[in-house]
Amino acid sequence: MIATFLDLFRSFSIALALVVCMPMAAPLAAQGAGGCNPNAGSGGFASDLGADEHFAESFSLPSSGALTRLTWWGTAPDEQLTYDGTNWVWAAGLASTDFEIQFWTDSAGVPGSLIYTVPTNACILRTPTGSAVPFAPGPWPAKAFPETRYELLLPTPLSLAGGTPYWVSIAGSTPGSVPWLWSFTPAGDGSAYSSTPWLASTDDFAFCPSTGPPSDPLGLPLFARVSVKRVLGPAQAPNAKWNHQTICAWLDDLNEIYLSSNLNFVLDEIVDLQDPGVPGSWFDPLVASKAAMEHAAEADPAAFKWRTDAVNVYLVNSLKDATGGDAGAICSSPPCPTDQNDIVILGPGPLHGSVGFAHELGHYFDLRHTHANHEAPECGCGGATDGDCVDDTVDDTDPQPTTTAAQHDQNFLAFALQQGYSPAQQADILANVMSYHGSGGIFPSTAVLTPGQRCRLLTALHEYRTAVLLAGPPASTASELVRLGSPPNPSALLPGSTSGPVIGGTWDPVVDHSSFVPDSIMDVLAISTTSPGAVNVPTAIGTLLCSLAPPPVLVSTAPGQPFAVPIPDDCELLGTALAAQALSAAAFALSLTNALDIVIGTL
Ligand SMILES: [Zn+2]
């Protein structure tokens, strides 16, 4: 007869049931400090829909709040024991990659009513712990399986009452898989396992519920501020590449590439920075200076226009590596030391242009190269041991410094054939944002970030980068607000005839002369940027509502004809607030109209 791994667990279950059905000496006690019960690295037990049972653990929050994330530890074996009639042997099996995770109320010490089932497509970050969990010794060859730390960002934070016991059940749910094993913890006390009714067990399983940091639910768009600094060279100019049109176009490309991650980049500013020269040139910096540059900027934010609430991107003239070669661009990963975990430096020619920019921001959100399996372990990702720390990207080949992109592509294709990678797996690497591939080019429309990479970057965002997030979508709708002033001017300046002030468009407000200066010989529109909405100076010709310092932009037109105000196609202007006011001139008099306080938008 053939016995399976499952049978084995059934026999364990019977033994366990014999133990736990006896009266318990004490009621179930509270879990470990802070409700967190970390793993012990001492093995685990099957908790899987395909096994006889799956387990639930109790927890309570110290005060009422929203549960935002859940961490737990376990092992997904891809082999199972079978009995071949003579011996127990290990045979290949399917590892469980999916979970059923449910939250329950407490009912007299056991799970009560179901509160919430986590959607099966929720993002679960998987990180190898480095521990190998040995399978229980027996009449079979010794075997150990790698343990994984799982972290779930709840798609919808779960509001729970403080000091109240709840239960969470975690079960492997991949059909036909080898049962998933939930790791034990030395913390905690007691649990319940799924049968009907719930039966108590003396096992304790490793998990940590968490209410922080505050996070936007996954699935909703997130908006990250970007502060772009153009470093000026000796000629007081940035590299010619870095005009506003390029910067705007690259931001658009970023948003196309990250659209599927629900992550949007919002250009907060483009500022020019005179090369600070500390610790060396920022116009032509060296890769090796990265940490020193970030250190200097963080020590004196004003001098370096450094922001703590935005992604700091420095656009430079060139970026040289140790051999004098062009490094393209650099960034660091968030778990790295604090003087090298934030700064993004872009030379004018990163690989694949704007996709190279997306690559650096991938690093900013803790994505690693697809060939990280050939790199040294770095800051929280095991490199050679664990590849890029993302499950659904296969191992890439090593892009040696002397390997051309075409050779790198060819090397990978040969390796992929050898490894039996599927066409989809190959495509995910060859067009991956975090690869060095793409001899034929990688474009915003073809650039790939896999679901595993998106999960990793979103998890890093919530763990390390919430400071750069906007609370919600930025205003993108143009607005025109009538302001009469005090004393009030005639309400004669009408909003745009065909559209509001839209980037790349022509704004066309008009003076209505039906009762205002009917004998006007010319209309002039003044547009000022200083304190829109704040200026109110009574004068002999009406109340001045528009600042004259610095001098406003002036546009004139024939009486009653719409003004034609071109709005530059520059994404930096999005959200800019301005005040506009018209002056009409008759033969012997000037008269001021109301103001229009405007905000430049995209529609
Ligand atoms: Zn890189």
Residues whose N, C-alpha, C, O or C-beta is under 5 A from the ligand:
A	BS01	ZN	none
